[in-house]
Amino acid sequence: MSTAKKYFPSPIFFLIIILAFIFRLSLTNLAMHDDIVVQAGWGKWIYQNQKMFGFYENNIWIYGWPNQPPLISFLYGFSFTIHEWLNTFLVGIGNFIALNHLGASHLSWFYKFVIWFFAEKFSDTPFAIGQLISLKLIPIIGDLLLAGLVYLTTKRLSDTKKAQVITIIYLFSPFSWYESAIWGQHDQIGFIFLFLAFLTLMSQKWRIWAPMLFIVSIGLKVTGLIFTPLFLWLMVRSKREFVSACLGAMLSIFIYFILVRLISPNNFVQFNLNLQKQMFAKGDWATWVNTFNFWRLITIFQTDSRTIFWGLSYQIWGYVVYGCFYIYALFISRNRDLWSVIRALFIVAFSGWLFMTTMHERYLFAAVMFGLILSVKYSRLFKYWSILSLIFWVNLYAAWWKPEIFWWLKNILLWQKNDLIPKLLSLVLIGLFIRMTKLIRFRKNSGKIVQQNPPPRTPLPITGS
Protein backbone atom coordinates (compact mmCIF):
# COMPACT_ATOMS: atom_id res chain seq x y z
CA MET A 1 0.00 0.00 0.00
CA SER A 2 2.74 2.44 0.92
CA THR A 3 4.59 1.67 -2.33
CA ALA A 4 1.47 2.41 -4.38
CA LYS A 5 0.94 5.71 -2.60
CA LYS A 6 4.56 6.60 -3.23
CA TYR A 7 4.61 6.02 -6.98
CA PHE A 8 1.04 6.46 -8.18
CA PRO A 9 -1.27 9.50 -7.98
CA SER A 10 -4.40 9.25 -5.89
CA PRO A 11 -7.88 8.78 -7.43
CA ILE A 12 -8.75 12.29 -6.24
CA PHE A 13 -5.89 13.61 -8.37
CA PHE A 14 -7.39 12.00 -11.49
CA LEU A 15 -10.78 13.46 -10.57
CA ILE A 16 -9.22 16.93 -10.34
CA ILE A 17 -7.69 16.45 -13.80
CA ILE A 18 -11.14 15.66 -15.18
CA LEU A 19 -12.61 18.71 -13.43
CA ALA A 20 -9.85 20.88 -14.95
CA PHE A 21 -10.84 19.60 -18.39
CA ILE A 22 -14.56 20.27 -17.80
CA PHE A 23 -13.75 23.71 -16.39
CA ARG A 24 -11.88 24.60 -19.57
CA LEU A 25 -14.69 23.36 -21.77
CA SER A 26 -17.11 25.63 -19.91
CA LEU A 27 -14.94 28.65 -20.78
CA THR A 28 -14.52 28.05 -24.50
CA ASN A 29 -17.48 30.17 -25.61
CA LEU A 30 -16.78 33.16 -23.35
CA ALA A 31 -14.81 34.95 -26.07
CA MET A 32 -13.25 34.32 -29.47
CA HIS A 33 -9.99 36.05 -30.33
CA ASP A 34 -9.38 37.21 -33.90
CA ASP A 35 -6.46 34.77 -34.02
CA ILE A 36 -8.89 31.87 -33.78
CA VAL A 37 -10.78 33.06 -36.84
CA VAL A 38 -7.55 33.45 -38.81
CA GLN A 39 -6.42 29.98 -37.75
CA ALA A 40 -9.79 28.59 -38.76
CA GLY A 41 -9.28 30.02 -42.25
CA TRP A 42 -5.99 28.17 -42.58
CA GLY A 43 -7.38 25.00 -41.04
CA LYS A 44 -10.38 24.94 -43.34
CA TRP A 45 -8.13 25.16 -46.41
CA ILE A 46 -6.07 22.18 -45.21
CA TYR A 47 -9.19 20.22 -44.27
CA GLN A 48 -10.98 20.83 -47.57
CA ASN A 49 -7.91 19.96 -49.65
CA GLN A 50 -7.08 16.98 -47.41
CA LYS A 51 -3.39 17.89 -47.68
CA MET A 52 -0.93 20.68 -47.01
CA PHE A 53 0.71 20.63 -50.44
CA GLY A 54 0.64 24.19 -51.77
CA PHE A 55 -0.67 25.61 -48.48
CA TYR A 56 2.05 28.24 -48.13
CA GLU A 57 2.02 29.05 -51.85
CA ASN A 58 -1.71 29.78 -51.96
CA ASN A 59 -2.29 33.54 -52.36
CA ILE A 60 -6.05 33.78 -51.76
CA TRP A 61 -6.90 34.26 -48.09
CA ILE A 62 -9.78 36.06 -46.42
CA TYR A 63 -8.27 36.76 -43.01
CA GLY A 64 -4.51 36.54 -43.39
CA TRP A 65 -1.57 34.86 -45.11
CA PRO A 66 -0.16 31.76 -43.32
CA ASN A 67 2.62 32.94 -41.03
CA GLN A 68 3.08 29.99 -38.67
CA PRO A 69 5.20 26.81 -38.92
CA PRO A 70 3.97 23.68 -40.72
CA LEU A 71 3.26 21.47 -37.71
CA ILE A 72 1.00 23.94 -35.93
CA SER A 73 -0.76 24.67 -39.23
CA PHE A 74 -1.42 20.95 -39.59
CA LEU A 75 -3.09 20.97 -36.18
CA TYR A 76 -5.37 23.78 -37.34
CA GLY A 77 -6.50 21.55 -40.18
CA PHE A 78 -6.86 18.56 -37.88
CA SER A 79 -9.23 20.55 -35.67
CA PHE A 80 -11.83 20.39 -38.46
CA THR A 81 -11.49 16.61 -38.43
CA ILE A 82 -12.12 16.71 -34.68
CA HIS A 83 -15.23 18.80 -35.36
CA GLU A 84 -16.40 16.19 -37.88
CA TRP A 85 -15.84 13.37 -35.39
CA LEU A 86 -17.81 15.22 -32.73
CA ASN A 87 -20.58 15.82 -35.24
CA THR A 88 -20.81 12.11 -36.09
CA PHE A 89 -20.69 11.11 -32.43
CA LEU A 90 -23.31 13.54 -31.11
CA VAL A 91 -25.68 13.10 -34.07
CA GLY A 92 -25.36 9.35 -33.60
CA ILE A 93 -26.36 9.72 -29.94
CA GLY A 94 -29.33 11.88 -30.92
CA ASN A 95 -30.51 9.34 -33.50
CA PHE A 96 -30.10 6.48 -31.03
CA ILE A 97 -32.23 8.32 -28.47
CA ALA A 98 -34.93 9.08 -31.01
CA LEU A 99 -35.05 5.64 -32.68
CA ASN A 100 -35.18 3.80 -29.38
CA HIS A 101 -37.83 6.10 -27.87
CA LEU A 102 -35.65 7.08 -24.93
CA GLY A 103 -37.44 10.31 -24.21
CA ALA A 104 -36.16 12.62 -26.93
CA SER A 105 -38.89 15.15 -26.08
CA HIS A 106 -37.36 15.53 -22.61
CA LEU A 107 -33.90 16.11 -24.03
CA SER A 108 -34.66 19.10 -26.20
CA TRP A 109 -31.64 20.89 -24.68
CA PHE A 110 -29.36 18.23 -26.17
CA TYR A 111 -30.74 18.70 -29.70
CA LYS A 112 -30.54 22.48 -29.35
CA PHE A 113 -26.91 22.16 -28.29
CA VAL A 114 -26.09 19.99 -31.30
CA ILE A 115 -27.68 22.52 -33.67
CA TRP A 116 -25.90 25.41 -31.95
CA PHE A 117 -22.54 23.63 -31.98
CA PHE A 118 -22.57 22.44 -35.58
CA ALA A 119 -24.82 24.85 -37.47
CA GLU A 120 -24.81 28.28 -35.83
CA LYS A 121 -22.21 30.66 -37.26
CA PHE A 122 -19.93 32.77 -35.14
CA SER A 123 -20.63 36.47 -35.74
CA ASP A 124 -20.23 37.30 -39.44
CA THR A 125 -17.67 34.57 -40.15
CA PRO A 126 -18.25 31.45 -42.29
CA PHE A 127 -17.29 29.22 -39.35
CA ALA A 128 -19.62 27.37 -37.03
CA ILE A 129 -19.16 28.00 -33.32
CA GLY A 130 -18.29 24.34 -32.91
CA GLN A 131 -15.45 24.65 -35.43
CA LEU A 132 -13.85 27.44 -33.41
CA ILE A 133 -14.34 25.54 -30.16
CA SER A 134 -12.75 22.48 -31.79
CA LEU A 135 -9.71 24.65 -32.48
CA LYS A 136 -9.54 25.37 -28.75
CA LEU A 137 -9.81 21.67 -27.91
CA ILE A 138 -6.26 21.13 -29.16
CA PRO A 139 -4.58 23.52 -26.68
CA ILE A 140 -6.93 22.29 -23.94
CA ILE A 141 -5.72 18.73 -24.54
CA GLY A 142 -2.22 20.20 -24.67
CA ASP A 143 -2.82 21.58 -21.17
CA LEU A 144 -3.62 18.09 -19.89
CA LEU A 145 -0.59 16.57 -21.62
CA LEU A 146 1.64 19.29 -20.21
CA ALA A 147 0.16 18.65 -16.77
CA GLY A 148 1.18 15.00 -17.15
CA LEU A 149 4.71 16.02 -18.12
CA VAL A 150 4.93 18.39 -15.15
CA TYR A 151 3.73 15.62 -12.86
CA LEU A 152 6.23 13.04 -14.13
CA THR A 153 9.12 15.51 -14.00
CA THR A 154 8.40 16.90 -10.55
CA LYS A 155 7.73 13.42 -9.15
CA ARG A 156 11.15 12.41 -10.38
CA LEU A 157 12.69 15.44 -8.70
CA SER A 158 10.71 15.38 -5.45
CA ASP A 159 7.84 13.09 -4.40
CA THR A 160 4.35 12.15 -5.53
CA LYS A 161 2.52 14.52 -3.18
CA LYS A 162 4.49 17.59 -4.26
CA ALA A 163 4.17 16.56 -7.90
CA GLN A 164 0.38 16.37 -7.59
CA VAL A 165 0.17 19.77 -5.90
CA ILE A 166 2.35 21.45 -8.53
CA THR A 167 0.34 19.86 -11.35
CA ILE A 168 -2.97 21.03 -9.88
CA ILE A 169 -1.55 24.53 -9.41
CA TYR A 170 -0.65 24.63 -13.10
CA LEU A 171 -4.05 23.39 -14.27
CA PHE A 172 -5.98 25.99 -12.29
CA SER A 173 -3.62 28.95 -12.58
CA PRO A 174 -5.35 31.76 -14.50
CA PHE A 175 -2.65 32.02 -17.17
CA SER A 176 -3.04 28.34 -18.18
CA TRP A 177 -6.79 28.22 -18.73
CA TYR A 178 -6.85 31.75 -20.14
CA GLU A 179 -4.34 30.86 -22.87
CA SER A 180 -6.00 27.63 -23.93
CA ALA A 181 -9.72 27.79 -23.19
CA ILE A 182 -10.36 31.49 -23.79
CA TRP A 183 -7.66 32.74 -26.14
CA GLY A 184 -7.03 29.39 -27.87
CA GLN A 185 -3.24 29.73 -28.11
CA HIS A 186 -0.89 26.78 -28.47
CA ASP A 187 2.20 27.80 -26.48
CA GLN A 188 1.84 24.81 -24.17
CA ILE A 189 2.09 22.36 -27.08
CA GLY A 190 5.35 23.82 -28.31
CA PHE A 191 6.62 23.87 -24.73
CA ILE A 192 5.92 20.15 -24.28
CA PHE A 193 8.29 19.19 -27.10
CA LEU A 194 10.84 21.84 -26.10
CA PHE A 195 11.03 20.48 -22.56
CA LEU A 196 11.07 16.88 -23.79
CA ALA A 197 13.99 17.75 -26.06
CA PHE A 198 16.08 18.91 -23.10
CA LEU A 199 14.94 16.01 -20.93
CA THR A 200 15.95 13.45 -23.55
CA LEU A 201 19.24 15.28 -24.15
CA MET A 202 20.01 14.60 -20.48
CA SER A 203 19.16 10.92 -20.92
CA GLN A 204 21.73 8.36 -22.09
CA LYS A 205 19.05 6.07 -23.49
CA TRP A 206 16.92 8.57 -25.44
CA ARG A 207 19.48 11.23 -26.38
CA ILE A 208 19.30 10.48 -30.09
CA TRP A 209 15.70 11.73 -30.17
CA ALA A 210 16.48 15.10 -28.59
CA PRO A 211 17.25 17.01 -31.84
CA MET A 212 14.07 15.70 -33.44
CA LEU A 213 11.97 16.80 -30.48
CA PHE A 214 13.66 20.19 -30.55
CA ILE A 215 12.90 20.64 -34.25
CA VAL A 216 9.29 19.57 -33.63
CA SER A 217 8.97 22.23 -30.92
CA ILE A 218 10.15 24.89 -33.40
CA GLY A 219 7.81 23.45 -36.02
CA LEU A 220 5.01 24.18 -33.56
CA LYS A 221 6.23 27.50 -32.11
CA VAL A 222 9.27 29.37 -33.43
CA THR A 223 9.69 31.01 -30.02
CA GLY A 224 11.74 27.93 -29.13
CA LEU A 225 14.55 29.24 -31.35
CA ILE A 226 16.01 31.29 -28.49
CA PHE A 227 16.98 28.05 -26.73
CA THR A 228 19.12 26.84 -29.67
CA PRO A 229 22.51 28.04 -28.28
CA LEU A 230 21.81 26.35 -24.94
CA PHE A 231 20.74 23.15 -26.70
CA LEU A 232 23.88 23.09 -28.84
CA TRP A 233 26.05 23.92 -25.82
CA LEU A 234 24.72 20.89 -23.97
CA MET A 235 25.24 18.72 -27.06
CA VAL A 236 28.96 19.45 -27.34
CA ARG A 237 29.82 18.99 -23.66
CA SER A 238 30.75 15.33 -24.25
CA LYS A 239 32.16 13.66 -27.38
CA ARG A 240 30.08 10.53 -26.88
CA GLU A 241 26.91 12.50 -26.33
CA PHE A 242 27.78 14.82 -29.21
CA VAL A 243 28.04 11.91 -31.68
CA SER A 244 24.71 10.50 -30.54
CA ALA A 245 22.99 13.90 -30.73
CA CYS A 246 24.49 14.59 -34.15
CA LEU A 247 23.06 11.33 -35.47
CA GLY A 248 19.68 12.45 -34.17
CA ALA A 249 20.14 15.87 -35.79
CA MET A 250 20.93 14.35 -39.19
CA LEU A 251 17.89 12.08 -38.93
CA SER A 252 15.72 15.08 -38.00
CA ILE A 253 16.96 17.13 -40.94
CA PHE A 254 16.31 14.23 -43.30
CA ILE A 255 12.73 13.83 -42.02
CA TYR A 256 12.17 17.60 -42.31
CA PHE A 257 13.48 17.46 -45.90
CA ILE A 258 10.88 14.77 -46.71
CA LEU A 259 8.18 16.87 -45.02
CA VAL A 260 9.03 19.88 -47.18
CA ARG A 261 8.73 17.74 -50.32
CA LEU A 262 5.24 16.69 -49.18
CA ILE A 263 3.90 20.20 -48.52
CA SER A 264 5.57 22.44 -51.09
CA PRO A 265 6.40 22.43 -54.83
CA ASN A 266 9.48 24.57 -54.06
CA ASN A 267 12.89 23.15 -53.27
CA PHE A 268 14.10 22.85 -49.69
CA VAL A 269 16.05 26.11 -49.61
CA GLN A 270 13.42 28.20 -51.39
CA PHE A 271 10.62 26.88 -49.17
CA ASN A 272 12.45 27.81 -45.99
CA LEU A 273 13.35 31.26 -47.31
CA ASN A 274 9.73 31.92 -48.25
CA LEU A 275 8.46 30.54 -44.94
CA GLN A 276 10.88 32.75 -43.02
CA LYS A 277 9.59 35.81 -44.89
CA GLN A 278 5.96 34.88 -44.20
CA MET A 279 6.47 34.19 -40.51
CA PHE A 280 8.38 37.43 -39.92
CA ALA A 281 6.60 39.56 -42.53
CA LYS A 282 5.20 41.93 -39.91
CA GLY A 283 8.72 42.93 -38.90
CA ASP A 284 7.64 44.39 -35.56
CA TRP A 285 9.63 47.56 -34.99
CA ALA A 286 8.26 48.81 -31.66
CA THR A 287 10.33 48.27 -28.52
CA TRP A 288 7.38 46.57 -26.82
CA VAL A 289 4.15 44.98 -28.03
CA ASN A 290 1.53 44.77 -25.25
CA THR A 291 4.30 43.56 -22.95
CA PHE A 292 5.09 44.33 -19.31
CA ASN A 293 8.86 44.19 -19.70
CA PHE A 294 11.95 46.41 -19.40
CA TRP A 295 11.15 48.37 -22.56
CA ARG A 296 7.60 49.04 -21.40
CA LEU A 297 9.12 50.62 -18.29
CA ILE A 298 11.58 53.00 -19.97
CA THR A 299 9.92 53.87 -23.32
CA ILE A 300 6.56 55.14 -24.46
CA PHE A 301 4.09 53.49 -26.81
CA GLN A 302 5.38 52.78 -30.34
CA THR A 303 8.95 53.84 -29.66
CA ASP A 304 11.04 52.56 -32.57
CA SER A 305 13.43 49.78 -31.53
CA ARG A 306 15.89 51.13 -34.10
CA THR A 307 16.29 54.36 -32.13
CA ILE A 308 19.99 55.00 -31.45
CA PHE A 309 21.24 55.35 -27.86
CA TRP A 310 24.98 55.66 -27.13
CA GLY A 311 25.87 54.43 -30.60
CA LEU A 312 23.63 51.37 -30.58
CA SER A 313 19.95 50.85 -31.32
CA TYR A 314 17.56 49.80 -28.57
CA GLN A 315 17.29 46.45 -30.31
CA ILE A 316 21.05 45.85 -30.16
CA TRP A 317 21.17 46.99 -26.52
CA GLY A 318 18.51 44.38 -25.80
CA TYR A 319 20.65 41.69 -27.43
CA VAL A 320 23.70 42.81 -25.45
CA VAL A 321 21.93 42.60 -22.08
CA TYR A 322 20.26 39.34 -23.02
CA GLY A 323 23.59 37.94 -24.20
CA CYS A 324 25.12 38.58 -20.79
CA PHE A 325 22.37 36.63 -19.05
CA TYR A 326 22.63 33.91 -21.70
CA ILE A 327 26.34 33.45 -20.96
CA TYR A 328 25.46 33.22 -17.28
CA ALA A 329 22.85 30.56 -18.10
CA LEU A 330 25.42 28.55 -20.06
CA PHE A 331 27.73 28.77 -17.05
CA ILE A 332 25.00 27.47 -14.74
CA SER A 333 24.25 24.51 -17.03
CA ARG A 334 27.90 23.38 -17.20
CA ASN A 335 27.33 20.49 -14.76
CA ARG A 336 24.60 19.10 -17.05
CA ASP A 337 22.43 17.80 -14.22
CA LEU A 338 18.70 18.25 -14.64
CA TRP A 339 18.29 20.99 -12.04
CA SER A 340 21.11 23.05 -13.56
CA VAL A 341 19.59 22.77 -17.02
CA ILE A 342 16.12 23.80 -15.83
CA ARG A 343 17.63 26.78 -14.01
CA ALA A 344 19.43 27.78 -17.19
CA LEU A 345 16.23 27.40 -19.23
CA PHE A 346 14.39 29.66 -16.78
CA ILE A 347 17.03 32.40 -17.05
CA VAL A 348 17.15 32.20 -20.86
CA ALA A 349 13.36 32.37 -21.18
CA PHE A 350 12.76 35.12 -18.61
CA SER A 351 15.67 37.40 -19.54
CA GLY A 352 14.89 37.11 -23.25
CA TRP A 353 11.32 38.23 -22.68
CA LEU A 354 12.39 41.07 -20.39
CA PHE A 355 15.20 42.61 -22.39
CA MET A 356 14.76 41.83 -26.09
CA THR A 357 12.62 44.24 -28.08
CA THR A 358 9.37 43.44 -29.96
CA MET A 359 8.42 40.73 -27.46
CA HIS A 360 4.79 39.65 -27.24
CA GLU A 361 3.07 38.93 -23.94
CA ARG A 362 2.67 35.16 -24.54
CA TYR A 363 6.41 34.61 -24.95
CA LEU A 364 6.76 34.58 -21.15
CA PHE A 365 4.98 31.21 -20.99
CA ALA A 366 8.16 29.11 -20.95
CA ALA A 367 9.72 31.12 -18.11
CA VAL A 368 6.55 30.75 -16.03
CA MET A 369 6.54 26.98 -16.55
CA PHE A 370 10.22 26.52 -15.74
CA GLY A 371 9.76 28.70 -12.66
CA LEU A 372 6.91 26.50 -11.47
CA ILE A 373 8.99 23.34 -11.83
CA LEU A 374 11.92 24.96 -10.02
CA SER A 375 9.67 25.85 -7.09
CA VAL A 376 9.49 22.13 -6.26
CA LYS A 377 13.12 22.25 -5.17
CA TYR A 378 13.39 25.89 -4.14
CA SER A 379 10.36 26.29 -1.88
CA ARG A 380 11.08 29.98 -1.25
CA LEU A 381 10.69 30.53 -4.99
CA PHE A 382 6.99 29.67 -5.03
CA LYS A 383 5.69 32.94 -3.57
CA TYR A 384 7.60 34.88 -6.21
CA TRP A 385 6.38 32.51 -8.90
CA SER A 386 2.78 33.13 -7.78
CA ILE A 387 3.22 36.86 -8.35
CA LEU A 388 4.94 36.20 -11.68
CA SER A 389 2.16 33.95 -12.98
CA LEU A 390 -0.55 36.37 -11.85
CA ILE A 391 1.09 39.34 -13.61
CA PHE A 392 1.56 37.15 -16.68
CA TRP A 393 -2.19 36.51 -16.75
CA VAL A 394 -2.89 40.22 -16.30
CA ASN A 395 -0.57 40.93 -19.24
CA LEU A 396 -2.43 38.38 -21.36
CA TYR A 397 -5.72 40.05 -20.53
CA ALA A 398 -4.31 43.54 -21.20
CA ALA A 399 -3.41 42.44 -24.73
CA TRP A 400 -7.03 41.67 -25.55
CA TRP A 401 -9.47 42.99 -22.89
CA LYS A 402 -11.69 39.91 -23.15
CA PRO A 403 -13.91 38.54 -21.69
CA GLU A 404 -16.00 41.39 -20.36
CA ILE A 405 -16.35 39.88 -16.89
CA PHE A 406 -12.92 41.28 -16.06
CA TRP A 407 -14.00 44.88 -16.75
CA TRP A 408 -12.78 45.90 -13.27
CA LEU A 409 -9.25 44.78 -14.16
CA LYS A 410 -9.37 46.82 -17.34
CA ASN A 411 -10.36 49.90 -15.36
CA ILE A 412 -7.42 49.40 -13.00
CA LEU A 413 -4.90 48.99 -15.80
CA LEU A 414 -6.24 52.06 -17.62
CA TRP A 415 -6.52 54.13 -14.44
CA GLN A 416 -3.77 56.53 -15.52
CA LYS A 417 -3.37 57.64 -19.12
CA ASN A 418 0.43 57.73 -18.77
CA ASP A 419 0.60 53.92 -18.55
CA LEU A 420 1.40 54.03 -14.83
CA ILE A 421 0.04 50.64 -13.73
CA PRO A 422 1.63 48.61 -16.58
CA LYS A 423 4.95 50.36 -15.95
CA LEU A 424 4.77 49.52 -12.26
CA LEU A 425 4.00 45.89 -13.12
CA SER A 426 6.97 45.91 -15.49
CA LEU A 427 9.16 47.11 -12.64
CA VAL A 428 7.81 44.35 -10.40
CA LEU A 429 8.65 41.72 -13.04
CA ILE A 430 12.22 43.01 -13.31
CA GLY A 431 12.51 42.76 -9.53
CA LEU A 432 11.08 39.24 -9.61
CA PHE A 433 13.61 38.19 -12.23
CA ILE A 434 16.51 39.49 -10.15
CA ARG A 435 15.20 37.90 -6.94
CA MET A 436 14.32 34.53 -8.51
CA THR A 437 17.61 34.33 -10.39
CA LYS A 438 19.45 34.97 -7.13
CA LEU A 439 17.45 32.31 -5.28
CA ILE A 440 18.12 29.53 -7.79
CA ARG A 441 21.87 30.03 -7.45
CA PHE A 442 21.62 28.25 -4.09
CA ARG A 443 20.14 25.13 -2.59
CA LYS A 444 18.92 24.12 0.84
CA ASN A 445 20.98 21.68 2.80
CA SER A 446 20.38 20.79 6.46
CA GLY A 447 18.31 23.91 6.95
CA LYS A 448 21.03 26.24 5.66
CA ILE A 449 21.52 27.94 2.36
CA VAL A 450 24.78 26.85 0.79
CA GLN A 451 26.25 27.28 -2.66
CA GLN A 452 25.45 24.41 -4.97
CA ASN A 453 28.64 22.66 -6.08
CA PRO A 454 28.93 19.41 -8.04
CA PRO A 455 29.48 16.34 -5.85
CA PRO A 456 32.96 14.77 -5.84
CA ARG A 457 33.39 12.21 -8.62
CA THR A 458 34.90 9.50 -6.35
CA PRO A 459 33.97 9.42 -2.65
CA LEU A 460 36.79 8.81 -0.22
CA PRO A 461 36.71 5.41 1.52
CA ILE A 462 35.85 5.31 5.22
CA THR A 463 38.62 3.79 7.28
CA GLY A 464 39.09 3.16 10.95
CA SER A 465 39.15 0.45 13.60
N, C-alpha and C positions, 0 to 999 in steps of 0.2 A: 504493500500500500504506500509506504513512504517513498519507494522508488518511483512509482507512478506519479505521485504528487510532485516529485522533483523534476521529472523530465517531460511531463505532459500537461498542457493547460487544462484548467478546470472546465466543467460543462457551462458554468456561468460565463466564462470568458467567451466561449463560442456563441452563447446567447447574446452577449453584448455586441459581438461582431455582426450578427444578424440584425440587431436593432440599429447599428450604425448604417447598415445598408438600407434598411427601410426608411430611416431618418433622411438619408440622402435622396431617396426616391421622392419623398414628400416635398422636397425643396425644388425639384427640377423645373416646375412650371412657375416659380416665383418671378423669374425674369429671364430674358433671352438676350444675350450680348450680340452685337453686330457680327462678332467673329464667328459665332455659331452659324449664322446665315451664310456667310462667305464659305465656311467649311462645308456646309451642306451643298452649295453650288459645285464645289470640287468633287465631293463625294457622289453626288448624283451623276456627274459625267462618267466617273469610273464605274459606277454601278450599271448605268445604262449600256455602256460599251463593253462591260464584262472584262475589262483589261485596262492596263495603264499605258499601253503603247500609244505614244503620241500625246499623252496628257500634258506634258510641259510645252509641247510645240503648238498646241491648240491656241488660237488667238481670238476666240469668241467667248467672252465671259460676261455675265451680267453684273456680278458683284466684285470681282477682283481677279487678277492674274495669279496663278499658283505661285506662292513664294515660300513654301515649306518643303522639307526634305521628303524623299519618296516614301519612306516607311510610314510616317504619320499620315501622309496623303492616302496611302492604302487603307489605313484604319478609317479614314473618313468615308471611303467607299464601302468598307465592310459594315459600317453602321447602318447602311440601307438594307443590307442583307439581314442584319439583326432585326430591323423593323419589319421585314418580310416574314421572318420566323415568328415574331410576336403576333403578327397579323394572323398567320395560319393557326397558331396555337390558340389564341383567344377566340377566333371565329369558330374553330373546332369545338371549343368548350361551349360556346353559345348554341351551336347546332345540336350538340349532344343533349344539352338541357332541354331544348325545344322538342326534339324528336322523341325523347324518353319521358316527356310530360313531367318534368321535375320542378314545376312551378316557375316557368319563365315569366309569368305575369307578376310574380313577386320579386323578380330580379331585374326590374326595369333599369335600375341604376347601372347594372353591369352592361346592358346593351347600349345605354347612353354613353358610358365610358368608352366602349369599343368604337362607337361612331365618332366621338370627340377625338380619340387618340389617332385614328387612322384616316379620318375624312376631313376634319375641320382644319382649315388653313391658319397658319400663324400670321396675323396682321395682313399686310398686302404682299406677302411672299408666295411663291408657288409651292411651298413646303408644308406638309401636314405637321401639326404639333408633335405627333408621335415620332416623326422623322427627326426633329430637332432634339427631342428627349432621348431618342436612341443614340444620337451623337454623344450626349452626356453620359450614357450608360458605360461607354468605354473608359473615360477617366474615373468614373465611380468604381468600376471593377478594378481599375488600376490602383485606386485607394486601398482596396481590400488586399490586393497582391502586395502592395508596398507595406501594409500593416503586417502581413505575414513575414516579409523580409526583415522588418524591424524587430519582430518578435524573435525570429531565429538568430539574428545577430546579437541582440542584447541578452538573450538567454545564454548564448555562448560566452559572452563577456561578463555575465553576472549570475543571476539565478532566474528560475521560472517566474517567481512572484514579481520581481522587478520588471522582467520582460513583459509580463501581462499589463502591468500598470503603464509602462511607457507606450505600449501599443494602443491602449485605450485612450491615453492622452492625445496621441496623434489623431486617432479616428474622430475625436470629438472637439479637437481644437478648431476654432473658427476659420483659420486660414485653409485647413484641409477640405472641409466641406464647402467652403465658399468657392474655392478654385474649381472643384469638380462638379458639384451638384448645381451651383448657381451660374458660375461663369462658363463652365464646360471646357476648361483648359486641360492640357495633357502633360504638364510638367512632371507629374509624379511617374508617368510611364517612362519618360526619358531618364529620370533619376534612378529607377529600378535597374536598368541595364548599365548605367554609369557606375552605380555602387557595386553591382555584381562583377563588373569588369575589374575593379580594384580588389574585390574580395578574392576572385579567382587568380589574380596576379600574385596574391600572397600565398596561394595554395600550390604545393608541389604537384598535386595530382591533376588539377584542372587548369594550370597556368596557360596551356596552349590555347584555351578558349578566350582568354582575357582580351586580346586585340579584337576578336570578332564581336564580343559583347560591347566593347568600347565604340566600335564603328556603328553598331546597331543603335547605341544611345545617341550618337550624333545624327544618325539617319532618322531618329525620332525628334530630337531637339538639338539644334546646332549650338545651343548655349553650353553644351558639354565640351566644346572646343577649348575653353580656357583651361581645362584640366590636362590637355595634351602634354605640356612640358613635364608635369609631375608624373604622368603615366610613363613617359619615355625615360625619365630619370630613374624610376623604380625598375624599369626593364633592364637597364644597363648596369645595375649594381652588382650583378653576378654573371659570369660568363655562361655558366650552365643555364641559368634562368633566361639569359638574353637569347641564347640559341633557341630554347623552347618557345619563347614569346615571339621571336622572329618568324619561326615556322607558322605560328598562329596568325601573324600579321600577313604573311604571304598568302595563306589560305583565305583570309578575310578579303584581301584585295582581289583575289581571283573570283570569289563569289560575288563581290560587288561589280566586277567587270561583266559577269554573266547577267546580273540584274540590270545593268545599264542597257545591254543588248536586248533585253526583254521589254523595256519600257520606252526606248527612244530610237528613232532612225538615225540619229547622229552618232558619230564615233565617241569613244570614251572621253577623250580630251575635250571635244567640243561640247558634249553634254554637260560636263562639270563646269566649264566656263559659263555656259548659258544659265545653268542652275544657280551658280554663284551670283550672277547679275540679277536674277529674278528674286533671290532670297534677300539680297541687300540693295534692292533697287531704290528703296525709300531713302537710303543714305542719311539717316538721322544726323542732324548737325547741331542740335541744341545740347547744352551741357547736361541737362536732365530732362527726362520724359516721365512726368507723373511719379517721380521717385523721391523718397525721403532719404537722400544720401548727402555726401559732403558737398556736392555741387549745388544741391538745392539750398544748402545753408549759406553759401557765400556768393551765389549769383542770383539774378532775377530771371523771371520767365523768358524763355526763348533767347537766352544769351548764347551766342555762337561759340561752339567748342573750338573753333579755329582762331579765336581771339588770342593775340599774342600778349604774354606776360613774362617779363624778364627773358626775352629772347626765344621763348618756347610757347607753343599754343597750349590752351587749357587741356586739349586732348593728350598732347605729349606729356604734360605734367602729370596727368592721370596715370599714364603708362609708367612713368618714372616711379611714382609713389607705389603703385601696384607691384612693379617689378621688385622693389625692396622687400615688400611683404612676401612676394613669391619666393625670393631667395631664402628668406627666413623659413618658409614652409618646407622648402627642399631640405634645409638643414635639419628641421624637426623630423622629417621622414627618413633620415639616413639609417636608422636602426632597422627599418623595414618591418617592425612589428605592427600588428593591426591597429593598436591604439595610436601609435605615432602617425600612421597613414591617415587615420580619420581626423586627427588633429590638424594635419597638414591640409586635408581637403576642406575642413571648416575655414581655415585661414584664407586659402585660395578663393573660395566661394564668397566669403563675406567681404574681404578687402577688394575683390574685383568689383562687386556691386557698389561698394561705398565710393571708390575713388576713380573708376573709369567713367568716362563721359558717355552720354546717350544710353544709359542703362534704363531698362523698363522695370516696373515694380515687381513683376513675377520672377525676375532673375534671382531674387533672394531665396527662392524656395530651397535650393540645395544647401545653403548655409543654415537655414532653419532646421532642416532634417539632420544634418551632421551635428548640429548643436544639441538636438534632442538625444541622439544616440550617445554623445559624449557625457550628457548629464547622468547617465547610468553609473559611470565611474566617478565623475566629479560632481558629487551631490550638491556642492555649493553653487554649481553652475545653473541648476534648474531654475532658481528664482530669476536669474538674468535671462534665461531662455524664455521664460513665461512672458516677460516684458517684450522681448524681441519678437516672439510669435504674434503677440497681440498687436504690436505696431505694424507688423507685416500685414496682418489682416486689415487694419485701418488703411494702410497704403493701397491695398487691393481695392477696397471700397472707394477710396478717393479718386481712383482712376476711372471710375464708372458711375458712381452714385446710384447704384441699384442693389437691392430692391428698395422700394420706398419706405419700408418699415424702419429703416435706419435713418430717417429724416433728421432726428436729433443729432446724430453723429455728423451729418453734413453741415448742420448749423454750427456745430462746435468748430469744425475744420475751417469754415468760411467766416468765422467770427471777426477776424481782422482782414481788411483788404490787402494788407502788406505781407500776406502769407506767413503770419506770425506762428500759428500753431504748427503747420508743417515744418517750418524751420526749427522750432523747438524739438519736434520729434526727430528731425534729422540729427540734431545735436545729441539727443539721448542715444540714438543708434550708434553714433561715433563713440560715445562713452561706453556703451555696451560692448562694442568690438574691442576696445582697449582693455576693459575689465575681463572679458571672457578669454581673450588671448593670453592675458597674464595668468589667469587661473589654470589654464590647461598646460602651462609650462611645468606644473608641479603635480605631485600625487600625494595621496594620504597614506601614511604608513605608521601604524601603532599610535594613532591619534595625533601625529605631528605632520606638518607639511615639510616634505623634503624634496630636493631636486631629484627628478627622475633620470637615473643613469642606467645604461644597459647592464644586465647581470654578468658576472664573470663567466667566461666561456668554460673553464674547468674548475669546479669547486675543490678546495683544498681538503685532503683527507683528515679525518679526526683521529688523533693518536692519543695515547695515554694508557696508564695502567688500569 
